[in-house]
Amino acid sequence: MSRRDERRKKVEDSFEEFRLAVAAALGNASREHRELAEERARDMFEVMVRGGGIDRALDDPLLKKALAKEEFSSTVAQAMLDHVNAFRTWSERGPDQLSSLVREVSPAAASWPHESWLGDAGNADGSSVPELWRIGSGVVRSAPEQRPFPVAVPLLDQAHLHVSSTPDSRHLADGLVENLLLRVLSYFQPGLVHVHVWDVNQLTGSLPGLYPLTRAGLLTVHDPSRLHEVLDELSDHIRRVHTSVLVDGHLSVRAVSGTGRRTEPWRIAVLFGNRNALKEEQQQQLQRVARNGLACGIVLVIVDIPVTVNSPIETVTLKADQTATCTMTGKHVTVALDPPFPRTLVPRACATIAEKREERRKRFGTFGDLLPEHLWMESSSAGVVAPVGYQDGEPVSLGLGDTSPHALIGGPSGSGKTNFLYAMIGSLAARYSPDELELYVLDFKEGVSFAQFAPGRKDPSWLPHARLVGVNVNTDREFGVALLKFLADEMRRRADAAKQHEVTKLEQLRAEDPHGRWPRIVAVIDEFQYLFGERDQVTQQATQLLEDVARRGRSQGIHLVLCSQDVAGIEGFWGKSAIFEQFTVRVALPKARRVLAEPNNDAAVELPRWHAVVNHESGVRHGNEVARIPDSTSKDTFDFLQRELFRRRRPELAEPILFDGSKVPALHGVQDFRLLHPGDVTPTVLLGQVIDVAGSAAKVRLARTPGRNVAVVGSLVQDAAAVLGAAAISLGRQHHPAEATFTLCCLVDEAEPAAQKLAKQLNTAGHTVDVVRMDGIRELLDRTAKRLTETITGTASAPPQPHYLVLYAVDAAHTLLEQKDPATRASGLDSLRTVLKHGPESRTHVLGWWRGVQRLKSSLPPGVYDDIGAWVAFDVQGKELISFGPEQVMAWSPRPRRGLYFDRFEHSRPQVVIPFDTGEDIS
Ligand SMILES: Nc1ncnc2c1ncn2[C@@H]1O[C@H](COP(=O)(O)OP(=O)(O)OP(=O)(O)O)[C@@H](O)[C@H]1O
């Protein structure tokens, strides 16, 4: 081979080598490319399959071919495996768990098949409420195994329901609503659930199976053109619940009822629309009802009305393919709604519910039914509320709190006011312990209406909440003023305490001072028009105090309940709008006038016997609730409860103060008397009982200063003897035997028995008593005057000892005392004046009775009356007393067994006193 050929071959070989190398490289690249493309296709397939879900991919016709390919088989297998694994926990446990959950929270009609309950009326009293209500069954479509589970939605107190459907699935919506309503209606006692239906399209026709409920008032079908009326009614209801049921600070009816019987029925309002939006105004009103309704027991079921509401709401969306989804289970669960309950059974079931409801309605709600299962469990922190009667078998409550502070009750005589008060007081007293609620009750009319609350001879029990019981107050209008004054003082005390804790209301004060005792106070004044009976100072004072307490009592937990046969004529009351505006709670008994907002609200006119209109909206018509009031005054009603409450009271609780205007108070029963004991330097005389809340005595301190004598002025021996007797006996109690001298001067025969009795009583207590009559008076006064003169001139041999001259009818001796001693030219009158003038400094005090003002004046130096520092006047006109007291005495008009009392040293204004019964002895 030539060299040339050799070179050529080399070149060719090299090319061949190169070609082979390129070919190999290209072959490799192409294989890799293919492999990559395949891998990528598998990845994309996997993404597609997993992204949409293997379950869907298997059903997807577009993917059918790809799924069959050999190269994707492992991807499909893996995805299926992963799918099964991902759902393993759910598949194994999910449906069962949900089934048992629904079984647990949705008992009986709330979820069970209709065969077990439809046709029976429920007996649940609302103390516990199913949390969920069954609507159908659901499956998780994407799960490898489609095991159905029950689907249930929250409803009462928890959420509204919004259902939207298509024209093809609307019938399902109707069925859903009907089933749901039947479940709820059949679960509870008939009457606890009321249904309102409004359908934009039809006057009648929606939910026809439920129509038998109408006759029992459980179903109201509203006019299609009057949605606003339905919404108004629901809004009114919300308002009423807020003012009458949620008064004690609870946020919802459910919270008020606690674990007890539901006091307020649920109202389910079903609104059927046509997928068009509501008018703006109605939309807003609906939103308001939705927002505030749940707390007040209102549930909205809104079908095919586009709404947005700012409150819990469940949504069920029905599709044209007859399946549904709901917010409770989310979009991945397909819900198959339960089929409608059998057509024939539904009306029958509703008829049974209606019948039972009628039975309940006619049931006689007794006083016992007003009482809670457990006594004294409620807190009055934000108010008090208690049922007082029944409307259609359901309780009607009365509440007093910050929003409804005071109540005005009216009804003519015999209409049942007293009975109503007993129902109210009993119902309250059973719920709130005496630490939560105190009662002050006052009855102006004659009779024993409130005497039951205080210990009596026949029934020694008393109502532990009662702190003050005033009966037969009658003409002692001052007692009404005293009560109002006490309340005003207590109000200020509470306001001061609140201020110290930097709060303003009782509720806050109780939170800040949890160990303090701050009960709510309810003060009941029956026949309160007596307070305003005359145009005088008492009326003026009563008006002022009432205005003060009415306006400011609410925040300090002080509530007034004023009752009257006829409030219409009480000028002093109605003339002051600031007062009566505060009386937002009105109770009108049959034929009551003016209690409700007339002329538009005449509900009381037609009211049957033993019924009352209870209104928490200042008497305007929409606040009316008509209640039948149970008999609460017969034997074994209130008295029975009181004995039970009495048994439960704390042993140290004091019994209520009883003021009985028809009774003479016993000196020995008065706390002020019991507290007297020997040893006080300045003795105190008790003259009678003043008209105050504490039942205090009228006291005069016999200090050793001028003027410390007591005069009783009046013509009747009985009144005078009672005052002088009480004064002397109370003095006797403050001296050891023989320490003081009592000289009784009986100057008229008619006083003899009283003087004898007093002498005996003082003797029994170990005191020295001299009894002097007309023949000894001159000598007594001369002798006493002489001793006193010696004492003040310093010539007396012994220090002055207490000496009390009790003079009956001093003026009878006037002529005798006027006579002058022929030797000294001094008269007995001079001696009397010396005793009055200088006695007190030397522990000699006169307790004297004069039978008239003029006669008293005659015993004193002309125009100088200072030596009588304290007096009690009986049948004497006020204007006669002006020389002895302040201007206010002018207003005094005498009345039987009542005196006007004034102590120049202690008082700025006179007080009314009731003379004591001094009893037979003082031991
Ligand atoms: N709800 C009731 N059920 C049965 N009896 C009642 C009822 N309410 C009142 N009574 C009876 O009617 C009578 C009069 O009632 P009550 O004393 O309460 O009326 P009142 O309006 O207070 O009358 P007055 O002002 O004359 O005292 C009483 O005998 C009472 O027992």
The ligand as an SDF file (V2000), in Angstrom:
LIG
                    3D

 31 33  0  0  0  0  0  0  0  0999 V2000
 -106.3320   34.7060   91.2700 N   0  0  0  0  0  0  0  0  0  0  0  0
 -107.2670   34.4270   92.1590 C   0  0  0  0  0  0  0  0  0  0  0  0
 -107.8080   33.2170   92.2130 N   0  0  0  0  0  0  0  0  0  0  0  0
 -108.7710   32.9370   93.1200 C   0  0  0  0  0  0  0  0  0  0  0  0
 -109.2560   33.8170   94.0070 N   0  0  0  0  0  0  0  0  0  0  0  0
 -108.7660   35.0430   93.9890 C   0  0  0  0  0  0  0  0  0  0  0  0
 -107.7330   35.4220   93.0620 C   0  0  0  0  0  0  0  0  0  0  0  0
 -107.4410   36.7140   93.2610 N   0  0  0  0  0  0  0  0  0  0  0  0
 -108.2190   37.1220   94.2710 C   0  0  0  0  0  0  0  0  0  0  0  0
 -109.0020   36.1340   94.7020 N   0  0  0  0  0  0  0  0  0  0  0  0
 -109.9810   36.2400   95.7850 C   0  0  0  0  0  0  0  0  0  0  0  0
 -110.7440   37.4060   95.5940 O   0  0  0  0  0  0  0  0  0  0  0  0
 -110.9140   38.1370   96.7820 C   0  0  0  0  0  0  0  0  0  0  0  0
 -110.4010   39.5620   96.6160 C   0  0  0  0  0  0  0  0  0  0  0  0
 -109.0220   39.5140   96.2940 O   0  0  0  0  0  0  0  0  0  0  0  0
 -107.9870   40.5430   96.8780 P   0  0  0  0  0  0  0  0  0  0  0  0
 -108.1420   40.7200   98.3460 O   0  0  0  0  0  0  0  0  0  0  0  0
 -106.6580   40.1180   96.3900 O   0  0  0  0  0  0  0  0  0  0  0  0
 -108.4400   41.8280   96.1060 O   0  0  0  0  0  0  0  0  0  0  0  0
 -107.9590   43.3120   96.3010 P   0  0  0  0  0  0  0  0  0  0  0  0
 -107.9650   43.9250   94.9640 O   0  0  0  0  0  0  0  0  0  0  0  0
 -106.7180   43.3530   97.0860 O   0  0  0  0  0  0  0  0  0  0  0  0
 -109.1550   43.8700   97.0920 O   0  0  0  0  0  0  0  0  0  0  0  0
 -109.1500   44.9240   98.2490 P   0  0  0  0  0  0  0  0  0  0  0  0
 -108.4120   46.0890   97.7080 O   0  0  0  0  0  0  0  0  0  0  0  0
 -110.5710   45.1640   98.5190 O   0  0  0  0  0  0  0  0  0  0  0  0
 -108.4340   44.2220   99.3650 O   0  0  0  0  0  0  0  0  0  0  0  0
 -110.1770   37.3440   97.8430 C   0  0  0  0  0  0  0  0  0  0  0  0
 -111.1100   36.5910   98.5480 O   0  0  0  0  0  0  0  0  0  0  0  0
 -109.2720   36.4330   97.0910 C   0  0  0  0  0  0  0  0  0  0  0  0
 -109.0800   35.2100   97.7560 O   0  0  0  0  0  0  0  0  0  0  0  0
  1  2  1  0
  2  3  1  0
  2  7  2  0
  3  4  2  0
  4  5  1  0
  5  6  2  0
  6  7  1  0
  6 10  1  0
  7  8  1  0
  8  9  2  0
  9 10  1  0
 10 11  1  0
 11 12  1  0
 11 30  1  0
 12 13  1  0
 13 14  1  0
 13 28  1  0
 14 15  1  0
 15 16  1  0
 16 17  2  0
 16 18  1  0
 16 19  1  0
 19 20  1  0
 20 21  2  0
 20 22  1  0
 20 23  1  0
 23 24  1  0
 24 25  2  0
 24 26  1  0
 24 27  1  0
 28 29  1  0
 28 30  1  0
 30 31  1  0
M  END
$$$$
